[in-house]
Amino acid sequence: MNRAAPDRVAAETPEPAVIGLFDRLSRPLMRALDPEDAHALALKALRIVPMARAAADPPELKTRAFGLNFPNPVGIAAGFDKNAQVPNALLRLGFAFVEVGTVTPRPQAGNPRPRVFRLESDEAVINRLGFNNEGAPTVLARLAARAAEGGIIGVNIGANRDAADRAEDYARLIDTFAPVAGYFTVNVSSPNTPGLRDLQSAEALDDLLARVIEARERVRRRSGVTPVLLKIAPDLTLSDLDDVVGVARKHGIDGMIVGNTTISRPTSLRDRDKAREAGGLSGKPLFRLSTRMLAETFVRAEDAFPLIGVGGIDSGAAAIAKIKAGASLIQLYSGLVYKGIGLLNDIKADLAAAARRGQRGSLNAMVGVDAPAMTAESWPV
């Protein structure tokens, strides 16, 4: 089972200068391609290019959350490696954890192309992929084949678009992936599957989480206790957020991820033509909204469970702001499109420096220190 972080070996460390050169050479090519084609090329490169293991992380970056030990707090968000093709390569690059998926019980083609759009001047992405993935059996086979490699691999689960009983899809996936999942993420917040976000309503979420936790408890004898996290949208009203956090606490959820892409379009967007595309917006313009929702969730959770912050992280300063808003861990994705893989090392270096400046020499003391003040600020638009 992938419950423990892999040993970090300093040998054969990719030099930051080499990574920077690779980023500078590859990004213009990747940006010239259709976004989905560029993503497929990146996955192929990670599969075939020998990847040296990153240097050992400094001790001040060690983080414990959901009963798991992470060598640093930076993971890669769901959506990058939907079908569990390259988790080993991503761990070797220095990510502390990899979240694969979203996975559905049966293979799903998703929405018609084009369905991913770069907003270059805004350092943003809009997608309406629609849970495209190869299905649970294929993803399970890949994760089972690499299980001996170790490392924390989360499995982001969702319902098939045509499912008669969506809650049953989630429960089935818990049973399927429990032997190989480091944690589960219950994704009810994608805007690209019609009606999926309705599962965030109090009554529907209460039923869903009851069935998910029941499934988790049913398989614990053979698989141990696997943490279950809930991923929410940043577009919830604060009243809805009250309900969501209340239901999550009622069912003993192990954590929350804040948050998914947004269907809103900030007034600051410059690429107004592409901003009209339907789908979820991610990247830099999402930072303020997602961080505010993170702070709001933190104050409501009252330390009942830890949070993962995601949305618009493109620098060490942004990562630190997420932690101060309440995140114990953070996840990257769209920032890598514009800043390259060197962003990971930059963020870890800045986090380590911030921890060393702190009183306890760790990041834990920073978690949530700015959250109460943030919730009193004007709402980001």
N, C-alpha and C positions, 0 to 999 in steps of 0.2 A: 504494500500500500504506500502511496506517495504522501506520507504524513510528515516526513522529516526533511529539512533542507539539505541539499547536497553539500558534501565537503567542498570547500573552496581551495583550489590549488593555485599558487602564485606562478607556477612554471608556465612558460609559453604565453605570457600575458600580451594581448594586443596593445601596442603602444597607442596612447591617445593621439599622437601625431599621425599614425598610420590610419586610425579610424577617421580622423578629420580629413585626411587626403581622400580616403575612399568616399566619404560623404560628399566632398566637393566635386569629385569626378562623376559620381553616380546620380546625384540628385537632378542635374539638368536633364539627363536621359530619362529618368523616371517621370519627371514632370512633363516631358514631351509626350508621354504615352497616355492613353485613356486611363483614368484612375484604377479601374478594376484590372486592366492589363498590367499596370505597374505593380499592383499588389500581388498579382500572380507571379510576376517576375521576381519580386522580393522573396516570396516564399520559396521559389525554385532555387534562388541563390543560397538561401539559408539551408536548403536540403543538400546541396552539392558542394558548397565551398567549405573546406576544412575550417573549423572554428576553434581557435585556442580558448582555453578557459580564462575567464577574467581573474584579476588579482583578488586575493582574499579581502573581504570588506573589513574596515576598521571596526573594532568592538563597539564603539559608540553608536553604530547603526543597527545593532541587533535589536529586534523587536519581537515581542510575544503578543499574539492576538488569537482569539478563538481556540486557545489551547495549542497553537502551533508556534514553532520557533522560526523566525525569518532572519536571514543574515543581514538584510537591509529592508527598508520599508517600501521599495519600489517594485511594482509588478507591471505586467502588460495586460491591458484590458481585453475583455472578450471582443470578438470581431476581427482581431488580427489573425489569429490562428483558429478559424472556425472548426476545422476538421482534424485538429491535433496532428498536423503534419510536421511541425518544427519545434515542439516544446523543448527538446534537448538543446537545440542551437540557441534558443532564447535564454535558457538558464546559463549556458556557457558564456553568453555575452555579459552576464552580470545581473539580470533580473532575478529578484528573490523568489518570485512566483509567476506562474503563467496561468491565465484563465482562458480555457478553450471554449468554443461554442459561439453563438448559441446553438445547442444541439436539440433536435426534435426526434421523437420516436422513429418516424419514417423519413426517408430522404425528401427534400423539398427544394424546388427550383428557385423559389423566391419570386420577386416581381420582375417584369420585363426590363431589359436594358434599353437605354442608359439609366442607371439608378444610383450612381455615385458622381458627385460634382465637387470640384475644388473651387473655392472662393479665394483665389490667390492673394488678392489685395487685403483680404481679411484674415489670412492664415486660418481658414476654416474649411470644413467639409460638410456637405449635405448628402445623406444617404437614405435610400428607401429600398434597401436590399430585401427585407421581408423574410428573415430567418432562412436564407439559402444555406443548405448544408447537406452532407452526404448521408445523414441519418445515424441513429444510435449504434447499430451493429458495426459499421465501419469505424466510427470513432472509438468505440469500445475496444475493437481489435488492436488499434494503434496504441492506445493507452496501456493495454495489457502487455503488449510486446515490449514496451519501454519501462515497465514498472520497476525493474531491478535497478534502473538508473537513479532512482530517488528524485528528490526535488518536490516542491509543493505545486501540484497541478489542480487548479479549480476547474469544475465543470459547470458551465452556465447552461441552464436547461430552460426549454420553452415548449409550448404546445404547437402541434401542427395546425396550419391554417384552417383545415376542414375538420378538426377534431369535434366529435359530438360531445365529449366531456373533457374539457381542457384540464381540469384539476386532475383527472385520471392520468393524462399524459405526464404531468409533473411527477405524480406518485410512481408511475412505471419507471421513469428515468432515475429516480432515487434508487429503486431496486436494482436497475441495470448497472449503474455506475458506482454503487457503493464500494465495491472491492478496489477500485482504482482511483477514486476521487479524493484529493486532499481536503476539499470542501465543495459544497454546492452553492450555486447562485441561482435563486428563483427569479427569473426575469419576467416581470409583468409590466415592464415599462417601455418596451419598444413601441414607437409610434407607427410602425410599418406593417403590423398585422392587425387588420380591422377588429376592433373590440377587445384587443388584448389589455389595453390600459384600464378597461372596465374592471379587471380583476384587482385593481387597487382600491375599489370601493370597500367599505368596511365589511359588509355582509359577504361579498364574494371572497375577499381576502381571508376572512375568518374561516370559511369553509376550506379554501385552498391550503392555508398553512396547517390547519388541523390534519388534513389528509397527507400533506408532505411530511409533517413530523411523525405521524403514525407510521408512514412507510419507512422513515429513517429508524424508528425504534424497532420495527419489525425485522430489519436486517442487521441490527447492531451485533447480534450474537456471532455472525459470521464475518462481519466487516468492521466491527468497532463503531464508535460514535463519530460520525462525520459531521463537521459543522455545517449548518445551513444558514446562508445569508440571503437577504432580500434586496433586490436592486430596484430602486424607485426612479420615477421621472422627476426632473427639476421643475416641472410645470404644475405640480400639485398646489392647490390652495393651502394656506396654513391650517384651515379647518380640516381639510382632507389629510394633511400631514399628522395632525393630532390623532385622527382615527388610525392611520397606518402604523404609527409608532405604538399606539395603544394595543393594536391587534398583534403586532410583532412581539411586544413584551408579554402579552397574555400567553402566547404559544412558546415562549422561551427560545425565540430565534437567536442565533449566535452572533449575528451582526447584520449591518446594512451597508449597501453601496449607494452612494449619492454622488452623481446620479447619471442617468442615461442621457441621450441626446434630447434637445428641446425642439418643440414645434413652433416656438416663438421666434421672432426675427428682431433682434435688437436694433434700435434706431441708428446705432453706430455703423452698421454694415455699409460698405462702400460698393460692393458688387451687387447692385440692386437687381440686375437681370437674373443671375443665378439664385439669388435669395428667394425668388418666386417659385423655385422648384419645390415640389412636395417632398417631405421627408424630415428626418431629424438632423438638426444642426449640431456640429461638434467643433472643437478647436478653440482658438483664442477668444472669440466672442462669447463663448459659453462660460468663461471663467467666473465672472462676477455672479451670475445667477446660480450656478452650481455650488459655488463656495458659500453663498448666502443660505441656500437650502441645506448645505452641510452643517452650518452653524445652527440653524433652526432645528435640525434633527438631533444634533448633539445635546442641546439644552433640554429637549423633550425626552431623550433616552435616559438621561440622568445616570450615566455610567452602567446601565443595564447590559450593554454590549458595545464592542468597539465598532468603528466605522471605517470604511474605505472611501477616500475622496478621489473623484475622477471628474475631469471636465476642464479643458483649457490649460493644462499644466505644460508650460513651454520653457521653464527656467527653474533654477534653484529657488529663486525668490517666490515663484508661484507655488512650488512644492511646500516651502516653509509656511506660506499663507494657508494652504490646505490643512496642514498639521495644526496650526494655531486655531483654525476654525473647527477642529474636532476630529481630524483624521488620524488614526493610528497607522494606517497604510495608505499608499496612493497608487494609482494606475495611470499609465501613459498609453496613448495611441495616436491621436491626430497630431500631437506635437512632434512626433517622429517624422511625419510626412514633410514638415517644413524645416525642422532643425536637424534631422538625421539621427543616427544611432549614438552619436557623440553626446546627445542630450542626456542620456542615461548617466554617463560618467560625470558630466557637469553637475547634474542634480545631486548625485551621491556625494560629490566633493563639497558642495555647498551645505548639504545636510550635516555632514560630518563636522564641518567648521562651526555650524550653528550649535550642534550638540556640545562641542568642546567649549564654546563660549558660555554654555548654560551652567547652572549651579551643580547639576548632578552628572554631567558628562554623558547624558543620554537624551534621546528625543522625547521620551515619555513625559518629561516635565513640561514640554511645550504643548502637548495635545489639549486643544480646546481653550487655551488661555485667552484668546480673543473672541470666543464665540458669544458670550453675553453682550459684549459691546457691539458686535456686528449685528445682532438681532434688533438693535435699537436704531440702526441706520436707515436711511430712506431706501425704498425698494429699487433694485437695479432694473433699468429699462434698456 
